[in-house]
């Protein structure tokens, strides 16, 4: 009986801990491209959704930026699109990309500059016609949030398919 009470107490404590971790998180859904991802507490829209409905930028007072968006893939060449995105990060944004993984359906790349980190997750969507992207530019202290956001990125139904 004491063991049963302990198990029930432990289960309730675990559930309430999970619920408190979920508090404050929201979900952003982009109808045009079907990009969906969780947004951590403290991230506020940096402005309205883009006029062309490509996506949205969120930011924190501590300097974290989260961009969730979709884009067209010319020629349905996912790998070329990801390489173009990486090239843009290095030449235009100045990020030293230290790691990348590209598969036929998804890609991730990232780098570090001083105390800031970049993590980008890209999913192929609409049978290769589009990509959905999570781009997280953050201070190192937000690494745990980045993992949750990256895992939450999905390519759902989209108007543009």
N, C-alpha and C positions, 0 to 999 in steps of 0.2 A: 504494500500500500504506500509506504514512504517513497519507494522507487517510482511509482505511478505519479504521485504528487510532484516529485522532482521533475519528471519528464514533462508533465503538464506545465509546471512553472517555467521550465527552460524554454518550452515551445512558445509560451506567451511572451516571454522576454525577448526571444529571437524575433518573433513577429513584430512586436512593437519597435524593436530596433530597426527592422527593415522598413517599417512604415515611416519612421522619422527620417531615414535616409532618403525616402522618396519625396518628402515634403519640400515644397519650393521648386521642384522641377516642373517644367512645362514642355509641351510638344509643339514644334513648328511643322506645318505641312505646307508644301508648295504645290498648289493645284496644277500649275502649268506643266511642271516636269515630274511631279509625283515624289519629290524628295521629302522625307520625313525624318526628323531626328529630335532627340531630347535636348532641352536647353537647361543648363545648370542654374541653380538659384543665384541671384545677383546679376545675371546677364539681362540687360535691357536692350530693346531695339535701338540701334544707332540712328534710326530714321524709319520712314515707312518702307514697305516692300518696294523693290525696284519697279519703276513704271512699266517695264516690259514683263513683270512677274517672274523674272529669273530666279529671285531669291531674296534673302534678308541677311543683314549683318547685325549681330548682337555684340555688346561690349560690357565690361565691368569697370568700376572705378579703379580697380587695381591694374588695369591695362590688358586684360584678356579680350581677344576678339574671336568670335565664332561666326563663320559665314556658312550658310547652308543654301545651296543653289543647284540649278540644273543648267545644262548647256547642250547644244547640238554637237554631234560628232560627224565632221565632214567625211564622206565616203564610208561611214560606219567602221572606221579604223580606230578602235579603242586604244590600242597600244600607241599609235601615233599621237592621238589626242593627249594621252597621259604624258608622253615625252615632251609635247609642246607645253603642257602645264608646268612640268618640271623646269624646262628651259626658261619660262616666264618667271618662275620663282627665283631662279639664280640671276638672270640678266636684268630683270625689271625691278624685282623686290629685294635683291641682294642676299637671298638666303643661301647659305652653303648646304646643299642637300647631301646628307651623310648616308642615308639609307633609302632604298626603294625596292618594292616588290610589285611586279606587274604580272597578272594572270589574265586569261581571256575575259573574266567576268568582274574583276575588282583589282584595285591597285591601292597601295599606300606608300607614302614617302614622307620624309621629314628631315629636319636639321636643327641645329642649335647655333645661336649667336649670342654670346655672353650668357646672361641669365634667362634669355627668351628661347622658347622652343616653337617649332612649327610641326604640326602633324596634319596630313591631308589624307583623307580616305575617299576613293572614287569608285562608284559602282556603275557598271554598264546597265542601261535601261532601254526599254522599248525595242528589244531585239537589236541593240547596238546603235540605234538612232540617236540616243542621248546618253549623257552621264548625269548622275546626281553626285554632289560633292559636299563633304564636310571639311572645312578648312579652319583649323584651330591654331591661332597665334597666341601664345600664353607665357606667363611667367612660370618657372619650373614648379612652383607650389601647387599648380592646378593639374598635375599629371593624372591624378585619380579621376577627376572629372572628364578628362580627355578620353580615357578608356571607355567610360560609360557612353559618352556621346558617340564615339566611333562605332561601338557595338550596336547602337540604336539606329544608325543610319540605314534607311531602307528605300528602295525604289518602288513606290506603289503605283496605283493607277494615275495616269496623267492625261490632261486635256490634249497634249501635243502628240500623243501616240497615235 
